[in-house]
Amino acid sequence: MSRLQRHKMPDEPNKHWVQVGSLWLKMEENKLEANLKEKQEQLSRKIDSLRNKVRDEAIKLEELQDPDTIAKHFNLKSLSKDELQSFYPSRNAF
């Protein structure tokens, strides 16, 4: 996103070149920014689901190796950025 602001073309200030696979496209800044944000949100959701899956699989594996470890796990999940900011409203700048 910061590259959008740094690399503006002087002749067309609202257009940017973007590489999609092996194809180069010239897109408007607002469309490009919306597409990048949407893609980033999709990737973040996918990463979170994979982290949860890995954590659950690791717990299952540990329980199979030693059935007495069941009481050790609390199925805790990390806080999202929004949840973390709700605890510290004065730090909404990060």
Distance bins in CASP14 RR format, pairs under 12 A and 6 or more apart:
PFRMAT RR
TARGET T0000
AUTHOR 0000-0000-0000
RMODE 2
METHOD distances of the structure
MODEL  1
1 7 0 0 0 0 0 1 0 0 0 0 0
1 16 0 0 0 0 0 1 0 0 0 0 0
1 29 0 0 0 0 0 1 0 0 0 0 0
1 32 0 0 0 0 1 0 0 0 0 0 0
1 33 1 0 0 1 0 0 0 0 0 0 0
1 34 0 0 0 0 0 1 0 0 0 0 0
1 35 0 0 0 0 0 1 0 0 0 0 0
1 36 1 0 0 1 0 0 0 0 0 0 0
1 37 0 0 0 0 1 0 0 0 0 0 0
1 39 0 0 0 0 0 1 0 0 0 0 0
1 40 0 0 0 0 1 0 0 0 0 0 0
2 8 0 0 0 0 0 1 0 0 0 0 0
2 33 0 0 0 0 0 1 0 0 0 0 0
2 36 0 0 0 0 0 1 0 0 0 0 0
3 16 0 0 0 0 1 0 0 0 0 0 0
3 17 0 0 0 0 0 1 0 0 0 0 0
3 18 0 0 0 0 0 1 0 0 0 0 0
3 29 0 0 0 0 0 1 0 0 0 0 0
3 32 0 0 0 0 0 1 0 0 0 0 0
3 33 0 0 0 0 0 1 0 0 0 0 0
3 36 0 0 0 0 1 0 0 0 0 0 0
4 13 0 0 0 0 0 1 0 0 0 0 0
4 14 0 0 0 0 0 1 0 0 0 0 0
4 15 0 0 0 0 0 1 0 0 0 0 0
4 16 1 0 0 1 0 0 0 0 0 0 0
4 17 0 0 0 0 0 1 0 0 0 0 0
4 18 0 0 0 0 1 0 0 0 0 0 0
4 27 0 0 0 0 0 1 0 0 0 0 0
4 28 0 0 0 0 0 1 0 0 0 0 0
4 29 1 0 0 1 0 0 0 0 0 0 0
4 30 0 0 0 0 0 1 0 0 0 0 0
4 31 0 0 0 0 0 1 0 0 0 0 0
4 32 1 0 0 1 0 0 0 0 0 0 0
4 33 1 0 0 1 0 0 0 0 0 0 0
4 34 0 0 0 0 0 1 0 0 0 0 0
4 35 0 0 0 0 0 1 0 0 0 0 0
4 36 0 0 0 0 1 0 0 0 0 0 0
4 37 0 0 0 0 0 1 0 0 0 0 0
5 13 0 0 0 0 0 1 0 0 0 0 0
5 16 0 0 0 0 0 1 0 0 0 0 0
5 29 0 0 0 0 1 0 0 0 0 0 0
5 32 0 0 0 0 0 1 0 0 0 0 0
5 33 0 0 0 0 0 1 0 0 0 0 0
6 16 0 0 0 0 0 1 0 0 0 0 0
7 13 0 0 0 0 0 1 0 0 0 0 0
7 15 0 0 0 0 0 1 0 0 0 0 0
7 16 1 0 0 1 0 0 0 0 0 0 0
7 17 0 0 0 0 1 0 0 0 0 0 0
7 18 0 0 0 0 0 1 0 0 0 0 0
7 29 0 0 0 0 0 1 0 0 0 0 0
7 32 0 0 0 0 0 1 0 0 0 0 0
8 14 0 0 0 0 1 0 0 0 0 0 0
8 15 0 0 0 0 1 0 0 0 0 0 0
8 16 1 0 0 1 0 0 0 0 0 0 0
8 17 0 0 0 0 0 1 0 0 0 0 0
8 29 0 0 0 0 1 0 0 0 0 0 0
8 32 0 0 0 0 0 1 0 0 0 0 0
9 15 1 0 0 1 0 0 0 0 0 0 0
9 16 1 0 0 1 0 0 0 0 0 0 0
9 17 0 0 0 0 1 0 0 0 0 0 0
9 26 0 0 0 0 1 0 0 0 0 0 0
9 27 0 0 0 0 0 1 0 0 0 0 0
9 28 0 0 0 0 0 1 0 0 0 0 0
9 29 0 0 0 0 0 1 0 0 0 0 0
11 26 0 0 0 0 0 1 0 0 0 0 0
12 26 1 0 0 1 0 0 0 0 0 0 0
12 27 0 0 0 0 0 1 0 0 0 0 0
12 28 0 0 0 0 1 0 0 0 0 0 0
12 29 0 0 0 0 1 0 0 0 0 0 0
13 28 0 0 0 0 0 1 0 0 0 0 0
13 29 0 0 0 0 1 0 0 0 0 0 0
14 26 0 0 0 0 0 1 0 0 0 0 0
14 27 0 0 0 0 1 0 0 0 0 0 0
14 28 1 0 1 0 0 0 0 0 0 0 0
14 29 1 0 1 0 0 0 0 0 0 0 0
14 30 1 0 0 1 0 0 0 0 0 0 0
14 31 0 0 0 0 1 0 0 0 0 0 0
14 32 0 0 0 0 1 0 0 0 0 0 0
14 33 0 0 0 0 0 1 0 0 0 0 0
15 25 0 0 0 0 0 1 0 0 0 0 0
15 26 1 0 1 0 0 0 0 0 0 0 0
15 27 1 0 0 1 0 0 0 0 0 0 0
15 28 1 0 0 1 0 0 0 0 0 0 0
15 29 1 0 0 1 0 0 0 0 0 0 0
15 30 0 0 0 0 0 1 0 0 0 0 0
15 31 0 0 0 0 1 0 0 0 0 0 0
15 32 0 0 0 0 1 0 0 0 0 0 0
16 24 0 0 0 0 0 1 0 0 0 0 0
16 25 0 0 0 0 1 0 0 0 0 0 0
16 26 1 0 0 1 0 0 0 0 0 0 0
16 27 1 0 0 1 0 0 0 0 0 0 0
16 28 0 0 0 0 1 0 0 0 0 0 0
16 29 1 0 0 1 0 0 0 0 0 0 0
16 30 0 0 0 0 0 1 0 0 0 0 0
16 31 0 0 0 0 1 0 0 0 0 0 0
16 32 1 0 1 0 0 0 0 0 0 0 0
16 33 0 0 0 0 1 0 0 0 0 0 0
16 35 0 0 0 0 0 1 0 0 0 0 0
16 36 0 0 0 0 0 1 0 0 0 0 0
17 23 0 0 0 0 0 1 0 0 0 0 0
17 24 1 0 1 0 0 0 0 0 0 0 0
17 25 1 0 0 1 0 0 0 0 0 0 0
17 26 1 0 1 0 0 0 0 0 0 0 0
17 27 0 0 0 0 1 0 0 0 0 0 0
17 28 0 0 0 0 0 1 0 0 0 0 0
17 29 0 0 0 0 0 1 0 0 0 0 0
17 32 0 0 0 0 1 0 0 0 0 0 0
18 24 1 0 0 1 0 0 0 0 0 0 0
18 25 1 0 1 0 0 0 0 0 0 0 0
18 26 1 0 0 1 0 0 0 0 0 0 0
18 27 1 0 1 0 0 0 0 0 0 0 0
18 28 0 0 0 0 0 1 0 0 0 0 0
18 29 0 0 0 0 0 1 0 0 0 0 0
18 31 0 0 0 0 1 0 0 0 0 0 0
18 32 1 0 0 1 0 0 0 0 0 0 0
18 33 0 0 0 0 0 1 0 0 0 0 0
18 35 0 0 0 0 1 0 0 0 0 0 0
18 36 0 0 0 0 1 0 0 0 0 0 0
18 39 0 0 0 0 0 1 0 0 0 0 0
19 25 1 0 0 1 0 0 0 0 0 0 0
19 26 0 0 0 0 0 1 0 0 0 0 0
19 27 0 0 0 0 0 1 0 0 0 0 0
19 32 0 0 0 0 0 1 0 0 0 0 0
20 26 0 0 0 0 0 1 0 0 0 0 0
20 27 0 0 0 0 1 0 0 0 0 0 0
20 32 0 0 0 0 0 1 0 0 0 0 0
20 35 0 0 0 0 1 0 0 0 0 0 0
20 36 0 0 0 0 0 1 0 0 0 0 0
20 39 0 0 0 0 0 1 0 0 0 0 0
25 31 0 0 0 0 0 1 0 0 0 0 0
25 32 0 0 0 0 1 0 0 0 0 0 0
25 35 0 0 0 0 0 1 0 0 0 0 0
26 32 0 0 0 0 1 0 0 0 0 0 0
27 33 0 0 0 0 1 0 0 0 0 0 0
27 34 0 0 0 0 1 0 0 0 0 0 0
27 35 1 0 0 1 0 0 0 0 0 0 0
27 36 0 0 0 0 0 1 0 0 0 0 0
28 34 0 0 0 0 1 0 0 0 0 0 0
28 35 0 0 0 0 0 1 0 0 0 0 0
29 35 0 0 0 0 0 1 0 0 0 0 0
29 36 0 0 0 0 0 1 0 0 0 0 0
30 36 0 0 0 0 0 1 0 0 0 0 0
30 37 0 0 0 0 0 1 0 0 0 0 0
31 37 0 0 0 0 0 1 0 0 0 0 0
31 38 0 0 0 0 0 1 0 0 0 0 0
32 38 0 0 0 0 0 1 0 0 0 0 0
32 39 0 0 0 0 0 1 0 0 0 0 0
33 39 0 0 0 0 0 1 0 0 0 0 0
33 40 0 0 0 0 0 1 0 0 0 0 0
34 40 0 0 0 0 0 1 0 0 0 0 0
34 41 0 0 0 0 0 1 0 0 0 0 0
35 41 0 0 0 0 0 1 0 0 0 0 0
35 42 0 0 0 0 0 1 0 0 0 0 0
36 42 0 0 0 0 0 1 0 0 0 0 0
36 43 0 0 0 0 0 1 0 0 0 0 0
37 43 0 0 0 0 0 1 0 0 0 0 0
37 44 0 0 0 0 0 1 0 0 0 0 0
38 44 0 0 0 0 0 1 0 0 0 0 0
38 45 0 0 0 0 0 1 0 0 0 0 0
39 45 0 0 0 0 0 1 0 0 0 0 0
39 46 0 0 0 0 0 1 0 0 0 0 0
40 46 0 0 0 0 0 1 0 0 0 0 0
40 47 0 0 0 0 0 1 0 0 0 0 0
41 47 0 0 0 0 0 1 0 0 0 0 0
41 48 0 0 0 0 0 1 0 0 0 0 0
41 80 0 0 0 0 0 1 0 0 0 0 0
41 81 0 0 0 0 0 1 0 0 0 0 0
42 48 0 0 0 0 0 1 0 0 0 0 0
42 49 0 0 0 0 0 1 0 0 0 0 0
43 49 0 0 0 0 0 1 0 0 0 0 0
43 50 0 0 0 0 0 1 0 0 0 0 0
44 50 0 0 0 0 0 1 0 0 0 0 0
44 51 0 0 0 0 0 1 0 0 0 0 0
44 80 0 0 0 0 1 0 0 0 0 0 0
44 81 0 0 0 0 1 0 0 0 0 0 0
44 82 0 0 0 0 0 1 0 0 0 0 0
45 51 0 0 0 0 0 1 0 0 0 0 0
45 52 0 0 0 0 0 1 0 0 0 0 0
45 80 0 0 0 0 0 1 0 0 0 0 0
46 52 0 0 0 0 0 1 0 0 0 0 0
46 53 0 0 0 0 0 1 0 0 0 0 0
47 53 0 0 0 0 0 1 0 0 0 0 0
47 54 0 0 0 0 0 1 0 0 0 0 0
47 78 0 0 0 0 0 1 0 0 0 0 0
48 54 0 0 0 0 0 1 0 0 0 0 0
48 55 0 0 0 0 0 1 0 0 0 0 0
48 77 0 0 0 0 1 0 0 0 0 0 0
48 78 0 0 0 0 1 0 0 0 0 0 0
48 79 0 0 0 0 0 1 0 0 0 0 0
48 80 0 0 0 0 1 0 0 0 0 0 0
48 81 0 0 0 0 0 1 0 0 0 0 0
49 55 0 0 0 0 0 1 0 0 0 0 0
49 56 0 0 0 0 0 1 0 0 0 0 0
49 77 0 0 0 0 0 1 0 0 0 0 0
50 56 0 0 0 0 0 1 0 0 0 0 0
50 57 0 0 0 0 0 1 0 0 0 0 0
51 57 0 0 0 0 0 1 0 0 0 0 0
51 58 0 0 0 0 0 1 0 0 0 0 0
51 77 0 0 0 0 1 0 0 0 0 0 0
51 78 0 0 0 0 1 0 0 0 0 0 0
52 58 0 0 0 0 0 1 0 0 0 0 0
52 59 0 0 0 0 0 1 0 0 0 0 0
52 75 0 0 0 0 1 0 0 0 0 0 0
52 76 0 0 0 0 0 1 0 0 0 0 0
52 77 1 0 0 1 0 0 0 0 0 0 0
52 78 0 0 0 0 1 0 0 0 0 0 0
53 59 0 0 0 0 0 1 0 0 0 0 0
53 60 0 0 0 0 0 1 0 0 0 0 0
54 60 0 0 0 0 0 1 0 0 0 0 0
54 61 0 0 0 0 0 1 0 0 0 0 0
55 61 0 0 0 0 0 1 0 0 0 0 0
55 62 0 0 0 0 0 1 0 0 0 0 0
55 73 0 0 0 0 1 0 0 0 0 0 0
55 74 0 0 0 0 0 1 0 0 0 0 0
55 75 0 0 0 0 1 0 0 0 0 0 0
55 76 0 0 0 0 1 0 0 0 0 0 0
55 77 0 0 0 0 1 0 0 0 0 0 0
55 78 0 0 0 0 1 0 0 0 0 0 0
56 62 0 0 0 0 0 1 0 0 0 0 0
56 63 0 0 0 0 0 1 0 0 0 0 0
56 73 0 0 0 0 1 0 0 0 0 0 0
56 75 0 0 0 0 1 0 0 0 0 0 0
56 77 0 0 0 0 0 1 0 0 0 0 0
57 63 0 0 0 0 0 1 0 0 0 0 0
57 64 0 0 0 0 0 1 0 0 0 0 0
58 64 0 0 0 0 0 1 0 0 0 0 0
58 65 0 0 0 0 0 1 0 0 0 0 0
58 69 0 0 0 0 0 1 0 0 0 0 0
58 73 0 0 0 0 1 0 0 0 0 0 0
58 75 0 0 0 0 0 1 0 0 0 0 0
59 65 0 0 0 0 0 1 0 0 0 0 0
59 66 0 0 0 0 0 1 0 0 0 0 0
59 69 0 0 0 0 1 0 0 0 0 0 0
59 70 0 0 0 0 1 0 0 0 0 0 0
59 72 0 0 0 0 1 0 0 0 0 0 0
59 73 1 0 1 0 0 0 0 0 0 0 0
59 74 0 0 0 0 0 1 0 0 0 0 0
59 75 1 0 0 1 0 0 0 0 0 0 0
59 76 0 0 0 0 0 1 0 0 0 0 0
60 66 0 0 0 0 0 1 0 0 0 0 0
60 67 0 0 0 0 0 1 0 0 0 0 0
60 69 0 0 0 0 0 1 0 0 0 0 0
60 70 0 0 0 0 0 1 0 0 0 0 0
60 73 0 0 0 0 0 1 0 0 0 0 0
60 75 0 0 0 0 0 1 0 0 0 0 0
61 69 0 0 0 0 0 1 0 0 0 0 0
61 73 0 0 0 0 0 1 0 0 0 0 0
62 68 0 0 0 0 0 1 0 0 0 0 0
62 69 1 0 1 0 0 0 0 0 0 0 0
62 70 0 0 0 0 1 0 0 0 0 0 0
62 71 0 0 0 0 0 1 0 0 0 0 0
62 72 0 0 0 0 1 0 0 0 0 0 0
62 73 0 0 0 0 1 0 0 0 0 0 0
63 69 1 0 0 1 0 0 0 0 0 0 0
63 70 1 0 1 0 0 0 0 0 0 0 0
63 71 0 0 0 0 0 1 0 0 0 0 0
63 72 0 0 0 0 1 0 0 0 0 0 0
63 73 0 0 0 0 1 0 0 0 0 0 0
64 70 0 0 0 0 0 1 0 0 0 0 0
66 72 0 0 0 0 1 0 0 0 0 0 0
66 73 0 0 0 0 0 1 0 0 0 0 0
77 83 0 0 0 0 1 0 0 0 0 0 0
78 84 0 0 0 0 1 0 0 0 0 0 0
79 85 0 0 0 0 1 0 0 0 0 0 0
79 86 0 0 0 0 1 0 0 0 0 0 0
79 87 1 0 0 1 0 0 0 0 0 0 0
79 88 0 0 0 0 0 1 0 0 0 0 0
80 86 0 0 0 0 1 0 0 0 0 0 0
80 87 0 0 0 0 0 1 0 0 0 0 0
81 87 0 0 0 0 0 1 0 0 0 0 0
81 88 0 0 0 0 0 1 0 0 0 0 0
81 91 0 0 0 0 0 1 0 0 0 0 0
81 92 0 0 0 0 0 1 0 0 0 0 0
81 94 0 0 0 0 1 0 0 0 0 0 0
82 88 0 0 0 0 0 1 0 0 0 0 0
82 89 0 0 0 0 0 1 0 0 0 0 0
82 92 0 0 0 0 0 1 0 0 0 0 0
84 91 0 0 0 0 1 0 0 0 0 0 0
84 92 0 0 0 0 0 1 0 0 0 0 0
84 94 0 0 0 0 1 0 0 0 0 0 0
85 91 1 0 0 1 0 0 0 0 0 0 0
85 92 1 0 1 0 0 0 0 0 0 0 0
85 93 0 0 0 0 1 0 0 0 0 0 0
85 94 1 0 0 1 0 0 0 0 0 0 0
86 92 0 0 0 0 1 0 0 0 0 0 0
88 94 0 0 0 0 1 0 0 0 0 0 0
END
